[in-house]
Amino acid sequence: MINATELTLLKKALDKLAEGYRGLPDFSSEFDAEAVAEVLQQVATRMHDNFPYFHPQYAGQMLKPPHPIARIAYALSLWVNPNNHALDGGRASSAMEKECVVELGEMFGWDGPLGHLTGGGTMANLEALWVAGRLHPGKRVVASDQAHYTHSRISDVLGLPFSPVAVGSDGRMDLDALEALLRAGNVGTVVATIGNTGLGAVDPLPDLIALQSKYDFRIHADAAYGGYFVLAGRLHDNTRAAFDSLAAADSIVIDPHKHGLQPYGCGCILFKDPSVGQLYKHESPFTYFSSAELHLGEISLECSRPGASAVALWATQRLLPLVRDGEFAAMLDDCLYAARDFWQRLQESKHFVPLMQPELDIVVYAVDAPNSREASERARAVFAQAAERDLHLAMIELPVQLVQGHAPGITANSETITCLRSVLMKPEHRDWLDRIVEILELSAVEIA
């Protein structure tokens, strides 16, 4: 976890940063080092009360450690503490952000999209649906019922009607259910989830594009979790087709603080048509005077935003370019390998029943039991028992019919089933599967 090399690199970078301000009169901010040291020891102790998110035995929620270069660059920038709302507060970091946005757009096949970083996927999706609502006033937003709950909540905030769309046994949006809503009319936006957070399923974007030619609606691709897999080389054919179609979407959200190796919070919203920037137009009596160039606050609903996020992302994209067959893409393929290997091992287990084959790096599985209530109880018990051995999983509540499509031996005596969920988003997970499976099996035996 702690790497002295990182501290050495940070010190050298800080020395280089200081060279840029040598012309200023000497100035130093005084503080009580002993008091600060005491408080920092308290902070470190309080931070013990966390799961080991950085470790391969954490395979629970979507928590991926930042790359060392992101940590170092983020910390380095804090000595300046730039604000990327206006160029007045973050000239260098704003330029870095704009370069990052161009590269993220190119990753999806876009040349010069409008976009900026956000505090996370929720704010990025808010901006996408806000623009959609301005272009299709009062029209309905639809997303799969396995899409992130943020879409229904954001729609409510924006005063837009929202409808969920059923999914099939593969976790993807059901096209017949979607078209029934489209035929009823008043749908302005269809959200295509490119890697839903529960199951990792990728909505059939090529089919949505085909429907768009028949009905008038925007396509917003929520690729907050899965977006970077566009660079992966080992996707299934259907999944590859969805990623290859992203260039046809009207807007895309991606979260660099997930697979992009960034600290929280770092999301990103991209619009294919830069002219939607006029919807953001506003006046400010005290900003935007330092330069005739575009200030990022002029195309953002957020005001103050940390320039540190842009600095860290820029540094990471310099070290690990967003290209297929590169070092970064290989990390994504390792995650895919880990998930598929894990799913295959669960197929051979006497205690677990894997659900749909993973499209990305999320694996969902039930604990085998005669009925849905007992399966849920056993899942919760395995979850707790595995944590005692420092294997940290996640749980997911799914409709019983969805689970029975993969585990017909579990009879239904409840509407939902609690299942286990493992997010294998660290490349290192590929080498830790033996230990992960061993702990899982031991945990299942102990609760039997």
GIHUNOR-V681857 format. One record per pair of residues at least 24 apart in sequence whose ideal C-beta (glycine too) atoms are under 10 Angstrom apart, sorted by the first residue. I is the first residue (numbers start at 0). GAP is how many residues later the second one is. Records with the same first field share a line. If there is no record, write none. Layout:
I=GAP ; GAP
This chain:
0=51 ; 53 ; 54 ; 64
2=65 ; 68
4=63 ; 67
5=62 ; 63 ; 65 ; 66 ; 69
6=65 ; 68
7=64
8=59 ; 60 ; 62 ; 63 ; 64 ; 67
9=58 ; 61 ; 62 ; 63 ; 65 ; 66
10=61 ; 65
11=60 ; 64
12=59 ; 60 ; 62 ; 63 ; 64 ; 66 ; 302
13=58 ; 61 ; 62 ; 65
15=60
16=59 ; 60 ; 62 ; 63
17=61
19=60 ; 72
20=58 ; 59
50=336 ; 339 ; 341
51=338 ; 340
52=339 ; 373
53=372 ; 374
54=335 ; 336 ; 337 ; 371 ; 373 ; 377
55=282 ; 335 ; 368 ; 370 ; 371 ; 372 ; 373 ; 374 ; 375 ; 376 ; 377 ; 379 ; 380
56=329 ; 330 ; 332 ; 333 ; 334 ; 335 ; 336 ; 371 ; 372 ; 375 ; 378 ; 379 ; 382
57=332 ; 333 ; 334 ; 335 ; 336 ; 365 ; 368 ; 371
58=279 ; 283 ; 302 ; 303 ; 304 ; 327 ; 332 ; 333 ; 334 ; 335 ; 361 ; 362 ; 363 ; 364 ; 365 ; 366 ; 367 ; 370 ; 373 ; 374 ; 377 ; 381
59=323 ; 326 ; 327 ; 331 ; 332 ; 333 ; 334 ; 335 ; 360 ; 361 ; 362 ; 363
60=136 ; 331 ; 332 ; 333 ; 360 ; 362 ; 364
61=133 ; 135 ; 162 ; 163 ; 193 ; 195 ; 196 ; 197 ; 299 ; 300 ; 332 ; 361 ; 363
62=194 ; 195 ; 201 ; 329 ; 360 ; 362 ; 363
63=193 ; 194 ; 195 ; 196 ; 197 ; 198 ; 271 ; 359 ; 361 ; 362 ; 363
64=196 ; 198 ; 360 ; 361 ; 363
65=190 ; 191 ; 194 ; 195 ; 196 ; 197 ; 198 ; 200 ; 246 ; 250
66=193 ; 194 ; 195 ; 196 ; 245 ; 248 ; 249 ; 252 ; 253 ; 261 ; 264
67=193 ; 248 ; 251
68=192 ; 243 ; 246 ; 247 ; 248 ; 249 ; 250 ; 251
69=186 ; 187 ; 190 ; 191 ; 192 ; 193 ; 196 ; 238 ; 239 ; 241 ; 242 ; 243 ; 244 ; 245 ; 246 ; 247 ; 249 ; 250
70=190 ; 191 ; 192 ; 241 ; 244 ; 245
71=240 ; 243
72=189 ; 190 ; 235 ; 236 ; 237 ; 238 ; 239 ; 240 ; 241 ; 242 ; 243 ; 245 ; 246
73=188 ; 189 ; 192 ; 232 ; 234 ; 235 ; 236 ; 237 ; 238 ; 239 ; 241 ; 242
74=188 ; 233 ; 236 ; 237
75=232 ; 235 ; 236 ; 239
76=229 ; 230 ; 231 ; 232 ; 233 ; 234 ; 235 ; 237 ; 238
77=228 ; 229 ; 230 ; 233
79=227 ; 228 ; 231
80=225 ; 226 ; 227
81=223 ; 224 ; 225 ; 226 ; 227 ; 228 ; 229
82=213 ; 214 ; 220 ; 221 ; 222 ; 223 ; 224 ; 225
83=32 ; 33 ; 211 ; 212 ; 213 ; 216 ; 218 ; 220 ; 221 ; 222 ; 223 ; 224 ; 225 ; 226 ; 227
84=199 ; 202 ; 203 ; 210 ; 211 ; 212 ; 213 ; 215 ; 217 ; 218 ; 219 ; 220 ; 222
85=198 ; 200 ; 201 ; 202 ; 203 ; 204 ; 205 ; 209 ; 210 ; 211 ; 212 ; 217 ; 218
86=200 ; 201 ; 202 ; 203 ; 204 ; 205 ; 206 ; 207 ; 208 ; 209 ; 210
87=198 ; 199 ; 200 ; 201 ; 202 ; 203 ; 207 ; 209
88=198 ; 201 ; 206 ; 208 ; 215 ; 216 ; 218
89=205 ; 206 ; 214 ; 215 ; 216 ; 217 ; 218 ; 220 ; 221
90=199 ; 200 ; 202 ; 216
91=215 ; 218 ; 219 ; 222
92=24 ; 203 ; 212 ; 213 ; 214 ; 215 ; 216 ; 217 ; 218 ; 219 ; 221
93=197 ; 199 ; 200 ; 201 ; 202 ; 203 ; 211 ; 213 ; 216
94=198 ; 215 ; 219
95=211 ; 213 ; 214 ; 215 ; 216 ; 217 ; 218 ; 219 ; 221 ; 222
96=171 ; 199 ; 208 ; 210 ; 212 ; 213 ; 214 ; 216 ; 217
97=195 ; 196 ; 198 ; 212 ; 216
98=211 ; 214 ; 215 ; 218 ; 219
99=156 ; 160 ; 166 ; 168 ; 209 ; 210 ; 211 ; 212 ; 213 ; 214 ; 215 ; 216 ; 217 ; 218 ; 222
100=167 ; 168 ; 169 ; 195 ; 209 ; 212
102=210 ; 211 ; 214 ; 215 ; 218 ; 219 ; 220
103=123 ; 124 ; 148 ; 150 ; 152 ; 156 ; 164 ; 166 ; 209 ; 213 ; 218
104=142 ; 147 ; 163 ; 165 ; 166 ; 167
105=216 ; 217
106=120 ; 121 ; 123 ; 124 ; 139 ; 145 ; 147 ; 163 ; 210 ; 214 ; 215 ; 216 ; 217
107=113 ; 115 ; 119 ; 122 ; 135 ; 136 ; 137 ; 138 ; 139 ; 140 ; 141 ; 144 ; 146 ; 162 ; 164 ; 214
108=121 ; 135 ; 136 ; 137 ; 138 ; 139 ; 163
109=136 ; 137 ; 139 ; 142 ; 160 ; 161 ; 162 ; 163 ; 164
110=136 ; 161
111=160 ; 162
112=138 ; 139 ; 156 ; 157 ; 158 ; 159 ; 160 ; 161
113=137 ; 155 ; 156 ; 157 ; 158 ; 159 ; 160 ; 161 ; 162 ; 163 ; 166 ; 180 ; 185
114=136 ; 137 ; 138 ; 139 ; 153 ; 154 ; 155 ; 156 ; 157 ; 159 ; 162 ; 181 ; 184 ; 185
115=151 ; 152 ; 153 ; 154 ; 155 ; 180 ; 181 ; 182 ; 183 ; 184 ; 185 ; 186 ; 189 ; 194
116=139 ; 140 ; 145 ; 148 ; 149 ; 150 ; 151 ; 152 ; 179 ; 183 ; 185 ; 188 ; 189 ; 190 ; 192 ; 193 ; 196
117=135 ; 137 ; 147 ; 148 ; 149 ; 150 ; 151 ; 182 ; 183 ; 184 ; 187 ; 191
118=138 ; 145 ; 146 ; 147 ; 148 ; 183 ; 186 ; 187 ; 190
119=30 ; 104 ; 133 ; 135 ; 136 ; 137 ; 138 ; 144 ; 145 ; 146 ; 147 ; 148
120=27 ; 29 ; 76 ; 101 ; 102 ; 103 ; 104 ; 106 ; 132 ; 133 ; 134 ; 136 ; 137 ; 144 ; 145 ; 146 ; 147 ; 148
121=26 ; 27 ; 28 ; 29 ; 31 ; 32 ; 102 ; 131 ; 133 ; 143 ; 145
122=27 ; 31 ; 130 ; 142 ; 144 ; 146 ; 177 ; 178 ; 179 ; 182
123=26 ; 98 ; 100 ; 127 ; 128 ; 129 ; 130 ; 131 ; 143 ; 144 ; 145 ; 146 ; 178
124=25 ; 26 ; 28 ; 29 ; 66 ; 95 ; 97 ; 99 ; 126 ; 128 ; 142 ; 144
125=24 ; 25 ; 27 ; 28 ; 29 ; 31 ; 32 ; 127 ; 143 ; 175 ; 176
126=27 ; 124 ; 126 ; 140 ; 142 ; 144 ; 149 ; 152 ; 153 ; 172 ; 173 ; 174 ; 175
127=26 ; 61 ; 63 ; 90 ; 92 ; 93 ; 94 ; 121 ; 122 ; 123 ; 124 ; 125 ; 141 ; 142 ; 143 ; 148
128=25 ; 26 ; 28 ; 29 ; 31 ; 33 ; 59 ; 60 ; 62 ; 89 ; 91 ; 93 ; 122 ; 124
129=24 ; 27 ; 28 ; 30 ; 139 ; 149 ; 150 ; 171
130=58 ; 87 ; 89 ; 119 ; 120 ; 138 ; 140 ; 142 ; 145 ; 146 ; 148 ; 149 ; 170
131=26 ; 28 ; 56 ; 57 ; 58 ; 59 ; 85 ; 86 ; 87 ; 88 ; 118 ; 119 ; 144
132=25 ; 26 ; 27 ; 55 ; 56 ; 85 ; 146
133=24 ; 142 ; 144 ; 145 ; 146
134=53 ; 54 ; 83 ; 115 ; 138 ; 141 ; 144
135=24 ; 50 ; 51 ; 52 ; 53 ; 80 ; 81 ; 82
136=51
137=48 ; 50
138=46 ; 47 ; 48 ; 49 ; 50 ; 77 ; 78 ; 79
139=41 ; 42 ; 44 ; 45 ; 46 ; 47 ; 48 ; 49 ; 50 ; 77
140=46 ; 47 ; 48 ; 49 ; 50 ; 76 ; 77 ; 79
141=31 ; 35 ; 36 ; 39 ; 40 ; 45 ; 46 ; 47 ; 48 ; 49 ; 75
142=30 ; 35 ; 46 ; 47 ; 48 ; 49 ; 50 ; 53 ; 60 ; 77 ; 79
143=24 ; 27 ; 28 ; 29 ; 30 ; 33 ; 34 ; 46 ; 47 ; 48 ; 49 ; 52 ; 55 ; 57 ; 59 ; 78
144=28 ; 29 ; 32 ; 51 ; 254
145=25 ; 26 ; 27 ; 47 ; 50 ; 51 ; 52 ; 53 ; 54 ; 55 ; 57 ; 250 ; 252 ; 253 ; 256
146=26 ; 44 ; 45 ; 46 ; 49 ; 50 ; 51 ; 54 ; 56 ; 75
147=43 ; 45 ; 48 ; 49 ; 50 ; 74 ; 76 ; 77 ; 105
148=48
149=41 ; 47 ; 72 ; 74 ; 103
150=38 ; 40 ; 42 ; 69 ; 71
154=34 ; 36
159=28 ; 29
160=25 ; 26 ; 27
161=27 ; 29
162=24
164=25 ; 26 ; 38
165=233 ; 236
166=26 ; 29 ; 31 ; 32 ; 34 ; 36 ; 232 ; 235
167=33 ; 36 ; 188 ; 234 ; 237
168=186 ; 187 ; 232 ; 233 ; 234 ; 235 ; 236 ; 237
169=29 ; 31 ; 32 ; 34 ; 68 ; 185 ; 186 ; 187 ; 189 ; 232 ; 235 ; 236
170=25 ; 27 ; 28 ; 29 ; 30 ; 31 ; 32 ; 184 ; 185 ; 187 ; 188 ; 191 ; 193 ; 227 ; 231
171=24 ; 27 ; 29 ; 30 ; 31 ; 32 ; 33 ; 35 ; 66 ; 67 ; 70 ; 184 ; 187
172=28 ; 29 ; 30 ; 31 ; 32 ; 34 ; 35
173=29 ; 30
174=28 ; 29 ; 32 ; 33 ; 35 ; 36
177=25 ; 26 ; 29 ; 30 ; 33 ; 37
178=28 ; 32 ; 35 ; 36
180=34 ; 36
181=29 ; 30 ; 32 ; 33 ; 34 ; 35
182=31 ; 32
184=30 ; 31
185=31
186=28 ; 29 ; 30 ; 31
187=28 ; 29 ; 30
188=28 ; 29 ; 30 ; 31 ; 61 ; 62
189=25 ; 27 ; 28 ; 29 ; 30 ; 31 ; 59 ; 60
190=27 ; 28 ; 29 ; 30 ; 31 ; 60 ; 62
191=27 ; 28 ; 29 ; 30 ; 31 ; 50 ; 53 ; 54 ; 57 ; 60
192=27 ; 28 ; 29 ; 30 ; 31 ; 32 ; 33
193=27 ; 28 ; 29 ; 30 ; 31 ; 32 ; 33 ; 35 ; 36 ; 45 ; 48 ; 49 ; 51 ; 52 ; 55 ; 58 ; 59 ; 60 ; 165 ; 166
194=27 ; 28 ; 29 ; 30 ; 31 ; 32 ; 33 ; 34 ; 44 ; 47 ; 48 ; 63 ; 64 ; 164 ; 165 ; 166 ; 167
195=26 ; 28 ; 29 ; 30 ; 163 ; 164 ; 166
196=25 ; 27 ; 28 ; 29 ; 61 ; 165 ; 199 ; 224 ; 226
197=164 ; 166 ; 196 ; 198 ; 199 ; 200 ; 221 ; 223
198=156 ; 157 ; 159 ; 160 ; 161 ; 163 ; 164 ; 165 ; 197 ; 199 ; 203 ; 220 ; 222
199=25 ; 26 ; 29 ; 39 ; 139 ; 156 ; 158 ; 159 ; 160 ; 161 ; 162 ; 163 ; 164 ; 221 ; 223 ; 224 ; 225
200=25 ; 38 ; 155 ; 157 ; 158 ; 159 ; 161 ; 163
201=24 ; 27 ; 33 ; 34 ; 36 ; 37 ; 38 ; 39 ; 40 ; 41 ; 157 ; 158
202=39
203=34 ; 35 ; 37 ; 38 ; 41
204=34 ; 36 ; 37 ; 38 ; 39 ; 40 ; 41 ; 43 ; 44
205=32 ; 35 ; 36 ; 38 ; 39 ; 42
206=34 ; 35 ; 38
207=34 ; 37 ; 40 ; 41
208=33 ; 36 ; 39 ; 40
209=35
211=36 ; 37 ; 38
216=33
217=31 ; 32 ; 33
218=26 ; 27 ; 29 ; 30 ; 31 ; 32 ; 33 ; 53
219=29 ; 30 ; 31 ; 32 ; 33 ; 49 ; 51
220=24 ; 25 ; 26 ; 27 ; 28 ; 29 ; 30 ; 31 ; 32 ; 33 ; 49
221=27 ; 29 ; 30 ; 31 ; 32 ; 33
222=26 ; 29 ; 30 ; 31 ; 32 ; 45 ; 47
223=28 ; 29 ; 30 ; 31 ; 32 ; 33 ; 34 ; 35 ; 43 ; 44
224=28 ; 29 ; 30 ; 33 ; 34 ; 135 ; 136 ; 137 ; 198 ; 200
225=28 ; 29 ; 32 ; 33 ; 106 ; 133 ; 134 ; 135 ; 136
226=25 ; 26 ; 27 ; 28 ; 29 ; 31 ; 32 ; 33 ; 41 ; 43
227=26 ; 27 ; 28 ; 30 ; 31 ; 32 ; 33 ; 94 ; 100 ; 101 ; 103 ; 104 ; 107 ; 132
228=30 ; 100 ; 103 ; 104 ; 106 ; 107 ; 130 ; 131 ; 132
229=24 ; 92 ; 94 ; 99 ; 102
230=28 ; 90 ; 91 ; 92 ; 93 ; 94 ; 95 ; 97 ; 98 ; 99 ; 100 ; 101 ; 102
231=27 ; 92 ; 96 ; 97 ; 98 ; 99 ; 100 ; 101 ; 102 ; 103 ; 104 ; 128 ; 129
232=91 ; 92 ; 96 ; 97 ; 99 ; 100 ; 103
233=95 ; 98 ; 99 ; 100 ; 101 ; 102 ; 103 ; 106
234=97 ; 98 ; 101 ; 124 ; 125
235=100 ; 104 ; 121 ; 122 ; 123 ; 124
237=121
238=97 ; 119 ; 120 ; 121
239=119
241=117
245=24 ; 26
246=25
247=24
249=26
250=25
255=53 ; 54 ; 56 ; 57 ; 60 ; 61
256=52 ; 55 ; 56
257=165 ; 167
258=69 ; 72 ; 73 ; 76 ; 101 ; 102 ; 166
259=52 ; 53 ; 56 ; 57 ; 60 ; 62 ; 68
260=51 ; 52 ; 55 ; 56 ; 58 ; 59 ; 67 ; 70
261=47 ; 50 ; 51 ; 54
262=43 ; 45 ; 46 ; 49 ; 50
263=45
264=40 ; 41 ; 44
265=39 ; 40 ; 42 ; 43 ; 44 ; 46 ; 47 ; 50
266=42
267=41 ; 45
268=30 ; 31 ; 32
270=28
273=25
329=97
330=94 ; 95 ; 96 ; 97
331=28 ; 29 ; 93 ; 95
332=28 ; 94 ; 97
333=27 ; 90 ; 92 ; 93 ; 94 ; 95 ; 96 ; 97
334=25 ; 26 ; 27 ; 88 ; 89 ; 90 ; 91 ; 92 ; 93 ; 94 ; 95
335=24 ; 25 ; 88 ; 94
336=24 ; 87 ; 90 ; 92 ; 93 ; 96
337=25 ; 84 ; 86 ; 87 ; 88 ; 89 ; 90 ; 91 ; 92 ; 93 ; 94 ; 95 ; 98
338=24 ; 83 ; 84 ; 85 ; 86 ; 90 ; 91 ; 94
339=84 ; 90
340=83 ; 88 ; 89 ; 92 ; 96
341=80 ; 82 ; 87 ; 88 ; 91 ; 94 ; 95 ; 98
342=79 ; 81
343=89
344=88 ; 89 ; 91 ; 92 ; 95 ; 96
345=74 ; 76 ; 91 ; 94
347=89
348=88 ; 91 ; 92 ; 95
349=91 ; 94 ; 95 ; 98
350=27 ; 31 ; 89 ; 90 ; 92 ; 93 ; 94 ; 96 ; 97
351=26 ; 27 ; 30 ; 55 ; 67 ; 68 ; 85 ; 88 ; 89 ; 92
352=50 ; 53 ; 54 ; 55 ; 56 ; 57 ; 66
353=52 ; 53 ; 65 ; 66
354=41 ; 43 ; 47 ; 48 ; 50 ; 51 ; 52 ; 62 ; 64 ; 66
355=46 ; 49 ; 50
356=49
357=64 ; 66
359=63 ; 64 ; 65
360=61 ; 62 ; 63 ; 64 ; 65 ; 66 ; 68
361=32 ; 34 ; 59 ; 60 ; 61 ; 62 ; 63
362=57 ; 58 ; 59 ; 60 ; 61
363=30 ; 31 ; 32 ; 34 ; 38 ; 39 ; 42 ; 55 ; 56 ; 57 ; 58 ; 59
364=28 ; 31 ; 38 ; 41 ; 42 ; 54 ; 55 ; 56 ; 57 ; 75
365=32 ; 37 ; 38 ; 40 ; 41 ; 43 ; 44 ; 51 ; 52 ; 53 ; 54
366=40 ; 43 ; 50 ; 51 ; 52 ; 53 ; 73 ; 76 ; 77 ; 80 ; 81
367=39 ; 41 ; 42 ; 76
368=38 ; 40 ; 41 ; 42 ; 48
369=39 ; 40 ; 41 ; 43
370=29 ; 38 ; 39 ; 40 ; 41 ; 42 ; 43 ; 46
371=26 ; 28 ; 31 ; 32 ; 35 ; 38 ; 39 ; 40 ; 41 ; 42 ; 43 ; 44 ; 45 ; 46
372=27 ; 37 ; 38 ; 39 ; 40 ; 41 ; 43 ; 44 ; 45
373=36 ; 37 ; 39 ; 40 ; 43
374=25 ; 28 ; 32 ; 34 ; 35 ; 36 ; 38 ; 39 ; 42 ; 43 ; 44
375=24 ; 34 ; 38 ; 40 ; 41 ; 42 ; 43
376=41 ; 70
377=40 ; 42 ; 66 ; 69 ; 70
378=38 ; 39 ; 40 ; 41 ; 42 ; 68
379=38 ; 40 ; 67
380=62 ; 63 ; 65 ; 66 ; 67
381=38 ; 57 ; 58 ; 59 ; 60 ; 61 ; 62 ; 63 ; 64 ; 65 ; 66
382=35 ; 37 ; 38 ; 60 ; 64
383=59 ; 63
384=54 ; 55 ; 57 ; 58 ; 59 ; 60 ; 61 ; 62
385=34 ; 50 ; 53 ; 54 ; 56 ; 57 ; 58 ; 60 ; 61
386=52 ; 56
387=51 ; 55 ; 58
388=46 ; 49 ; 50 ; 51 ; 53 ; 54 ; 57
389=45 ; 49
390=31 ; 41 ; 44 ; 45 ; 46 ; 47 ; 48 ; 49 ; 51 ; 52
391=30
392=27 ; 28 ; 29 ; 30 ; 43 ; 46 ; 47 ; 50
393=25 ; 26 ; 27 ; 28 ; 29
394=24 ; 25 ; 26
395=24 ; 25
